[in-house]
Amino acid sequence: MSVDSFLHSASPLAGALTPVHAPDNAHGWWRSAVIYQVYPRSFRDMNGDGIGDLAGVTAEMPQLAELGVDAVWLSPFYRSPQRDAGYDVSDYCDVDPIFGTLGDFDGMVAEANRLGLRVIVDLVPNHCSDQHRDFQAALAAGPGSPERDMFIFRDGQGAEGNEPPNNWGSHFGGSAWTRVTESDGTPGQWYLHLFDASQPDFNWDNQAVHDEFERILRFWLDRGVSGFRVDVAHALVKAPGLPAWGGRADGSSSDGFPGQDAPMFGQPALHDIYRRWRQILEEYGPDRILCAEANVDPLPRLAHWVRPDEMHQAFNFPYLHAGLDLPRLRHIVTESLTSLDAVGAPSTWVLSNHDVVRHATRFGYDWSGPRDGDGIGPCDPQPDEELGRTRAGAASLFMLGLPGGAYLYQGEELGLPDGIDIPDHQRQDPTFARTGGARLGRDGCRVPLPWKASERHSGFGDGDAPWLPQPESFAKLARDAQAGDPSSHLNLYRRMLTVRRELDLGRGSLAWAEEWCTGSSLAFLNGDILVVMNVGSDPLELPAGDVVLRSSSPSGGSADDQRPSLGSGETVWLRISPEAAES
């Protein structure tokens, strides 16, 4: 059934609707799944060393099942020197001792399966650690060797090769090139690293790199994972000749997203890699998935990544960056659904992750807030935490009413803010060091979680101090402090996820309800549920209907509350009635 025919046959608001997306009846659990990101080092510390571990994930897995998510995605837990919190991998087929063992991983997967949860793991194929055996072999073997061809080594420019091979910049600041000292002690070639100098980029023009990552995929699929989130999926292949780039030093265009012509992003050969990986996953059954961290613009290009024989999902970064800019938000939702519908793929929605300031903090500003990746320090303008948490609840209810899949970042269900008062000597994000403190980096969104208000370190662990300090406000936001409070942020999330599943909103439709799409509000109809968000200062009158859920009232609405008004900074799910057509 087309979008138009569905809406005109099913909705009493049809005359006021702009249809965008029809119900989704295609196979695939991921098409409507809510996936919860676990950042292991900050989740739960069971051995008292101040760093979260896999045993902690296993111990608290029942809490995630109770929350109502469908799957858990784990950020890297592989062997690593931890120069970039595990995204510098030295062994892709083992667990770093700070997180546990392969046996601990298997036990975690078994517990997830017992609870009906799937496990997705991070894959980091663009770069590895400089301690990886293959990079160490490349350094020892010298220029022109097969070992060095696993990575991107080039001779330098200028007199005696003293200048980098091109002008590319690192995402973490500074040049994307580092010069090595050869085994005879002389200055040698340069290697490419789009991130930290300790993270050399692989050479995906080399078949041996393809073979190695196919082996890695099978290793974890054999251990029962349900799929992979592919880190920096847009950057593996570089343009032939590594041409200079006239955009921002890190390959970005002026608006902060990778430029369409950037030579280090979005190269056509990438899609052949992911087609091959899709074939491998399908050998293990129809329910294993790939999700691309593909930061590409414009949005219609994102559809290239999720065609039927490539990725199953791709992160929707434009949605994350839209904030509460309602015209931008409407455009992105519309363009996401129409672009991805054209290739039969679901959209995804996300508000926070381990690389950006938490949305409970971002929304605490009446301006755009800090730039992602820069972080917030005690000397910066400070957010209004209560305002941010109120708006975060409203934005989350709006997002979870959308059709498609959704990603949640650990702790957002508690309304956690960023950690702001982190002493410089405790900051660990390489961005801070590489920019000389000009950018604080991402440590603020990675602060360890609070579990029990009255326990040491708010229940994160009872041993050493956490690897990053927790804000004082975390104790009152601890999970046990919120669990018994019907009006808490945690119980809002529990109710949202329960009702979302009961109403099957992730498989639903979308049409803009024009009467409530104003300069200060945005509304859409999903099935018979009207979702309205009010960011203005004045109350908004709504049509007749039954309140299913309010962001300010997790327990839902009163049966007598048939024509409610919507307050400032509030979102509602309203089941419309036939009388709405007359309103």
Order of alpha helices (4+ residues) and beta strands (2+ residues): alpha-beta-beta-alpha-beta-beta-beta-alpha-beta-alpha-beta-beta-beta-alpha-beta-alpha-beta-alpha-beta-alpha-alpha-beta-alpha-alpha-beta-alpha-alpha-alpha-beta-beta-beta-beta-beta-beta-beta
